[in-house]
Amino acid sequence: MTETMTETHAHTSHDVIVVGGGAAGLSAALVLGRARLRTLVVDAGEPRNAPSSHMQGYLSRDGMAPADFLAVGREEIARYGVELAEDRVTDVTRDDGFTVALAGGGTARARRLVVATGLKDELPDVAGVAERFGRDVLHCPFCHGWEVRDRPFGVLASSPASVHQALLVSRWSKDVTFFLHTVAEADLSDEDLRRLAATGVDVVPGEVAGLVVEDDRLTGVRLADGSVHAREVLFVGPRPLPQTGLLERLGAELEETPFGAYPAVDPTGLTSVPGVWAAGNAIGFSEQVIHAASGGYRAAAAIVGDLLMEDLDAAVTP
Ligand SMILES: Cc1cc2nc3c(=O)[nH]c(=O)nc-3n(C[C@H](O)[C@H](O)[C@H](O)COP(=O)(O)OP(=O)(O)OC[C@H]3O[C@@H](n4cnc5c(N)ncnc54)[C@H](O)[C@@H]3O)c2cc1C
């Protein structure tokens, strides 16, 4: 059983602290534990895909409940002595190692850090969207498109870039209405309009005021003028808010992208701060669960080598 701790980490010392126990963090912890490194995972327990009851597209785990996936991961890391604190890291400082402060009280120290804190989705401010998110309000056709295929789709524009989403989802349904919402039709390029027409996407101007929900199912999208468009699925484009606060506190270099600012990392996830790796949605918007797990593995393997070299160098230095 996973060793779950809260305040008992006061002033404890580990080889590695992994901040975040989603796919990225647990995967890193599994590899670190198996490499016999003393590892602590601190997890605040708010994985990004929590609103969804099923996780798709992870080979061999397709359709598994996200909570079950994480429960299995927690069991696996416990086999190798990895400790898990159900807590939140509120601060981090660096000297000859790293000291993290825990919301539940106390601190923990380690020689290396993995930041796997994920991102948060800021949903469009439209009545009903937050309540239905992960059910029939969706953001990612790769995650959920198959399950809702051939149903009447809406796509809620949040910028002219939403055209891409409207075109993309047409792979999963030929009945797509693109609600321009706050985007002016004049802001769409001729190429956008040609592509939307070629794909058969219906473009509807006007602000969206809310969703129509009957018997706990989305049945329509209501515009500000009162008209209702019958739709069973609505795709939205949440604004990603990368959870990079701890990295910023350590002075990590961030790079702006159209989807937020993420740490500059090398192929192993090493940030610009020596000793600090990052993985999963903490390094990029499009990291799916399988990428996050893979990134955690890569970071962990690099840390194993890095610590080994440090220890060897220390041993041979007179
Ligand atoms: C509705 C929805 C459905 C999705 N469906 C799919 C799908 O079907 N298939 C797929 O591949 N992807 C899916 N995704 C994407 C998926 O959620 C991400 O790829 C995945 O969660 C990334 O894993 P992660 O470990 O980087 O972050 P997360 O899973 O978000 O885990 C990060 C963890 O870090 C914790 N944390 C954050 N800050 C701190 C802190 N300071 N201290 C301690 N802990 C902290 C959080 O509480 C959380 O538990 C979906 C996303 C959404 C929003």
The ligand as an SDF file (V2000), in Angstrom:
LIG
                    3D

 53 58  0  0  0  0  0  0  0  0999 V2000
  -11.4490   16.9460  -19.5800 C   0  0  0  0  0  0  0  0  0  0  0  0
  -10.1310   16.3870  -20.0380 C   0  0  0  0  0  0  0  0  0  0  0  0
  -10.0700   15.1320  -20.5790 C   0  0  0  0  0  0  0  0  0  0  0  0
   -8.8750   14.6130  -21.0230 C   0  0  0  0  0  0  0  0  0  0  0  0
   -8.8630   13.3700  -21.6020 N   0  0  0  0  0  0  0  0  0  0  0  0
   -7.6970   12.8590  -22.0160 C   0  0  0  0  0  0  0  0  0  0  0  0
   -7.6790   11.5660  -22.6430 C   0  0  0  0  0  0  0  0  0  0  0  0
   -8.7190   10.9200  -22.8180 O   0  0  0  0  0  0  0  0  0  0  0  0
   -6.4800   11.0820  -23.0350 N   0  0  0  0  0  0  0  0  0  0  0  0
   -5.3060   11.7890  -22.8760 C   0  0  0  0  0  0  0  0  0  0  0  0
   -4.2500   11.2750  -23.2430 O   0  0  0  0  0  0  0  0  0  0  0  0
   -5.3110   13.0140  -22.3080 N   0  0  0  0  0  0  0  0  0  0  0  0
   -6.4670   13.5630  -21.8600 C   0  0  0  0  0  0  0  0  0  0  0  0
   -6.4750   14.7920  -21.2870 N   0  0  0  0  0  0  0  0  0  0  0  0
   -5.1800   15.4690  -21.0450 C   0  0  0  0  0  0  0  0  0  0  0  0
   -4.6040   14.9770  -19.7050 C   0  0  0  0  0  0  0  0  0  0  0  0
   -5.3860   15.4860  -18.6630 O   0  0  0  0  0  0  0  0  0  0  0  0
   -3.1540   15.4010  -19.5470 C   0  0  0  0  0  0  0  0  0  0  0  0
   -2.4170   14.9190  -20.6470 O   0  0  0  0  0  0  0  0  0  0  0  0
   -2.5190   14.8360  -18.2890 C   0  0  0  0  0  0  0  0  0  0  0  0
   -3.3170   15.1150  -17.1650 O   0  0  0  0  0  0  0  0  0  0  0  0
   -1.1050   15.4040  -18.0940 C   0  0  0  0  0  0  0  0  0  0  0  0
   -0.5220   14.7690  -16.9820 O   0  0  0  0  0  0  0  0  0  0  0  0
    0.3930   15.6020  -15.9660 P   0  0  0  0  0  0  0  0  0  0  0  0
    0.9580   14.5940  -15.0370 O   0  0  0  0  0  0  0  0  0  0  0  0
    1.3100   16.4800  -16.7010 O   0  0  0  0  0  0  0  0  0  0  0  0
   -0.6130   16.5910  -15.1840 O   0  0  0  0  0  0  0  0  0  0  0  0
   -1.8500   16.2700  -14.2420 P   0  0  0  0  0  0  0  0  0  0  0  0
   -2.4840   14.9900  -14.5900 O   0  0  0  0  0  0  0  0  0  0  0  0
   -2.7120   17.4880  -14.2720 O   0  0  0  0  0  0  0  0  0  0  0  0
   -1.2110   16.1010  -12.8130 O   0  0  0  0  0  0  0  0  0  0  0  0
   -0.5990   17.1840  -12.1590 C   0  0  0  0  0  0  0  0  0  0  0  0
   -0.7150   16.9300  -10.6660 C   0  0  0  0  0  0  0  0  0  0  0  0
    0.1200   17.8610   -9.9880 O   0  0  0  0  0  0  0  0  0  0  0  0
   -0.5710   18.3390   -8.8750 C   0  0  0  0  0  0  0  0  0  0  0  0
    0.0180   19.6280   -8.4870 N   0  0  0  0  0  0  0  0  0  0  0  0
   -0.0170   20.8050   -9.1450 C   0  0  0  0  0  0  0  0  0  0  0  0
    0.6450   21.7410   -8.4460 N   0  0  0  0  0  0  0  0  0  0  0  0
    1.1100   21.1350   -7.3360 C   0  0  0  0  0  0  0  0  0  0  0  0
    1.8640   21.5780   -6.2250 C   0  0  0  0  0  0  0  0  0  0  0  0
    2.3010   22.8390   -6.1240 N   0  0  0  0  0  0  0  0  0  0  0  0
    2.1530   20.7000   -5.2310 N   0  0  0  0  0  0  0  0  0  0  0  0
    1.7390   19.4120   -5.3170 C   0  0  0  0  0  0  0  0  0  0  0  0
    1.0190   18.9340   -6.3520 N   0  0  0  0  0  0  0  0  0  0  0  0
    0.7030   19.7860   -7.3480 C   0  0  0  0  0  0  0  0  0  0  0  0
   -2.0110   18.4490   -9.3500 C   0  0  0  0  0  0  0  0  0  0  0  0
   -2.9050   18.5270   -8.2540 O   0  0  0  0  0  0  0  0  0  0  0  0
   -2.1400   17.1480  -10.1420 C   0  0  0  0  0  0  0  0  0  0  0  0
   -2.5320   16.0730   -9.3290 O   0  0  0  0  0  0  0  0  0  0  0  0
   -7.6760   15.3620  -20.8830 C   0  0  0  0  0  0  0  0  0  0  0  0
   -7.7270   16.6500  -20.3490 C   0  0  0  0  0  0  0  0  0  0  0  0
   -8.9450   17.1650  -19.9360 C   0  0  0  0  0  0  0  0  0  0  0  0
   -9.0020   18.5660  -19.3850 C   0  0  0  0  0  0  0  0  0  0  0  0
  1  2  1  0
  2  3  1  0
  2 52  2  0
  3  4  2  0
  4  5  1  0
  4 50  1  0
  5  6  2  0
  6  7  1  0
  6 13  1  0
  7  8  2  0
  7  9  1  0
  9 10  1  0
 10 11  2  0
 10 12  1  0
 12 13  2  0
 13 14  1  0
 14 15  1  0
 14 50  1  0
 15 16  1  0
 16 17  1  0
 16 18  1  0
 18 19  1  0
 18 20  1  0
 20 21  1  0
 20 22  1  0
 22 23  1  0
 23 24  1  0
 24 25  2  0
 24 26  1  0
 24 27  1  0
 27 28  1  0
 28 29  2  0
 28 30  1  0
 28 31  1  0
 31 32  1  0
 32 33  1  0
 33 34  1  0
 33 48  1  0
 34 35  1  0
 35 36  1  0
 35 46  1  0
 36 37  1  0
 36 45  1  0
 37 38  2  0
 38 39  1  0
 39 40  1  0
 39 45  2  0
 40 41  1  0
 40 42  2  0
 42 43  1  0
 43 44  2  0
 44 45  1  0
 46 47  1  0
 46 48  1  0
 48 49  1  0
 50 51  2  0
 51 52  1  0
 52 53  1  0
M  END
$$$$
